[in-house]
Amino acid sequence: MDNIVSHILEIDRRAKEKLEAAQDKKAEILKEAQLEEDKIRGEVLNRADARLDEVEKFEKVSADEKIAQIEAETSSQKKRLDAIFEEKHSLWAEQIFSQILGKPKS
């Protein structure tokens, strides 16, 4: 009988050891999974940041090009208006002066 009890206690001890080992293995696997998740999350965030940087650079170049185009068009229109003014400002001044004085245009 003593032998049976010893044998049962030995089986119980081994079962506890196996259960503890299984729990340790589970904890180790969960820890490794968390580390892998953190690594993947970091890589995804790094790729997202890099992509955002690329998009930002592209949009800045595009915006700078549009600004330069608008500035060129504005400058061209200003030069055209300045040329028209240079050409016609004397005539306009005479017309305004004549209208103020009520004299017919000659």
C-alpha positions as CSV (number, residue, x, y, z in Angstrom):
1,M,0.0,0.0,0.0
2,D,2.8,2.3,0.9
3,N,4.2,1.7,-2.6
4,I,1.0,2.7,-4.2
5,V,0.7,5.9,-2.2
6,S,4.3,6.7,-3.1
7,H,3.7,6.0,-6.7
8,I,0.5,8.2,-6.7
9,L,2.5,11.0,-5.0
10,E,5.2,10.7,-7.6
11,I,2.7,10.8,-10.4
12,D,1.1,13.9,-8.8
13,R,4.6,15.6,-8.4
14,R,5.4,14.9,-12.1
15,A,2.0,16.3,-13.2
16,K,2.7,19.5,-11.2
17,E,6.1,19.8,-12.8
18,K,4.7,19.3,-16.2
19,L,1.9,21.8,-15.5
20,E,4.5,24.4,-14.2
21,A,6.6,23.8,-17.3
22,A,3.6,24.2,-19.6
23,Q,2.7,27.5,-17.8
24,D,6.3,28.7,-18.1
25,K,6.3,27.8,-21.8
26,K,3.0,29.6,-22.2
27,A,4.3,32.7,-20.5
28,E,7.5,32.6,-22.7
29,I,5.4,32.2,-25.9
30,L,3.2,35.1,-24.9
31,K,6.2,37.2,-24.1
32,E,7.8,36.4,-27.5
33,A,4.5,37.1,-29.2
34,Q,4.3,40.5,-27.5
35,L,7.9,41.3,-28.6
36,E,7.1,40.3,-32.2
37,E,3.9,42.4,-32.1
38,D,5.9,45.4,-30.8
39,K,8.6,44.8,-33.5
40,I,6.0,44.6,-36.3
41,R,4.1,47.7,-34.9
42,G,7.4,49.6,-34.9
43,E,8.2,48.6,-38.5
44,V,4.7,49.6,-39.7
45,L,5.0,52.9,-37.9
46,N,8.4,53.5,-39.4
47,R,7.1,52.7,-42.9
48,A,4.1,54.9,-42.4
49,D,6.4,57.8,-41.2
50,A,8.6,57.3,-44.2
51,R,5.6,57.3,-46.6
52,L,4.3,60.5,-45.0
53,D,7.7,62.1,-45.4
54,E,7.6,61.2,-49.1
55,V,4.1,62.5,-49.6
56,E,5.0,65.7,-47.7
57,K,8.0,66.3,-49.9
58,F,6.1,65.6,-53.1
59,E,3.2,67.9,-52.0
60,K,5.8,70.6,-51.1
61,V,7.4,70.4,-54.5
62,S,4.0,70.5,-56.2
63,A,2.9,73.5,-54.1
64,D,6.2,75.3,-54.8
65,E,5.8,74.7,-58.5
66,K,2.2,76.1,-58.4
67,I,3.3,79.1,-56.4
68,A,6.1,79.8,-58.9
69,Q,3.6,79.5,-61.8
70,I,1.2,81.9,-60.1
71,E,4.0,84.3,-59.3
72,A,5.1,84.2,-63.0
73,E,1.6,84.7,-64.2
74,T,1.1,87.6,-61.8
75,S,4.3,89.2,-62.8
76,S,3.4,88.8,-66.5
77,Q,0.0,90.4,-66.0
78,K,1.5,93.3,-64.0
79,K,4.0,94.0,-66.8
80,R,1.2,93.9,-69.3
81,L,-0.9,96.3,-67.2
82,D,2.2,98.6,-66.7
83,A,2.8,98.6,-70.5
84,I,-0.9,99.6,-71.1
85,F,-0.7,102.3,-68.5
86,E,2.5,103.7,-69.9
87,E,1.0,103.7,-73.4
88,K,-2.4,105.2,-72.4
89,H,-2.0,107.2,-69.2
90,S,-1.6,110.5,-70.9
91,L,-4.7,109.9,-73.0
92,W,-6.7,108.9,-69.9
93,A,-5.5,111.9,-68.0
94,E,-6.6,114.2,-70.8
95,Q,-10.0,112.5,-71.0
96,I,-10.5,112.8,-67.3
97,F,-9.4,116.4,-67.3
98,S,-11.8,117.2,-70.2
99,Q,-14.7,115.5,-68.5
100,I,-14.1,117.4,-65.3
101,L,-14.0,120.7,-67.2
102,G,-16.9,119.7,-69.4
103,K,-14.9,120.3,-72.6
104,P,-15.5,118.1,-75.6
105,K,-12.7,115.8,-76.6
106,S,-10.6,117.1,-79.4
